[in-house]
């Protein structure tokens, strides 16, 4: 499963993506969190990619 979170800096995009990846990992599913953001602290583009392996 591939999920992309997008928003502006300061909206919590990175936080929610990291929480989801950690929750999947703690549930026993391999997961990957890839942050992508600029140097701005607020107002810039913020993307986060989460990949969760659902192989039985």
N, C-alpha and C positions, 0 to 999 in steps of 0.2 A: 504494500500500500504506500503510495506517495502522496504527501500532503504539502501544500505550499501556503504559508502564512504571509500576508502582505499588509503593510500599513505605513504609518509615519513614525519616525523616532519618538519615543515617549509613550506609545500606545500599548506597550507590553508584548509586542509581537515575538521578540526573542524569548521572553520569559515563558509564554504559553507554549511555544514550540519545544523549549527545553523540558518543561514539565511533562508534556505529552511523551517525548522520547524516553524520559526517565521512567514514567509510569509503565510504558510498554516493556522496557527492559526489566523492571521489577516484577512484571507479570510473566517473565520468561521468554519474551519475544525479542530477538535481536533488533536493535534500532540504531538509527544514525541521525544526528542532528547537525545540519550545516547552516551556520549563520551567514548572512550577507547584508552588510550595512556600510554606510559611508562614515566619514569622520565627524559628522554633525551629531550632537547629542539629542536634539529635538528638531522635528520638522523635516528631516531628510527621509529618503526612502529606506525602508527596512523590510528585508525579506528573510524568511527562514524556511528551510527545506527539512522535512522529516520523512524518513523512509523506515517502515516497519515491516519486517519479514514475517509473513504469516504461514510459512511452511510448517506442516504438522510434524 
